[in-house]
Amino acid sequence: MILYTTMPQELIFAQDGQDAPAERMAVVNGIEMIVRPCADSSFEVVRLLSSNPNDYLQTEWMPGQKIKSGLLGI
């Protein structure tokens, strides 16, 4: 079976009894991205959803970076 999707395998093939990560789409400074909530009320960038290659060159939007919740447009 071949799946043509941009979704990560963890979301498609979640194990029984295991919840998918609480990820959500957000817009920060006009850039759409997937973020995951952290314990300190901030969010961690999981991936960018932008068609502009310059957005991927900005270090503040790299996966793993923390974003304050006040900047998010969820």
Number of C-alpha atoms within 10 A of each C-alpha: 3 4 8 6 8 6 9 8 10 11 11 11 9 12 10 6 6 7 10 12 11 9 14 13 17 21 16 14 9 9 15 18 19 17 26 19 17 13 6 8 10 16 23 20 21 18 17 19 14 13 10 9 8 8 16 16 10 9 9 13 20 16 16 14 13 18 20 11 15 9 13 16 13 11
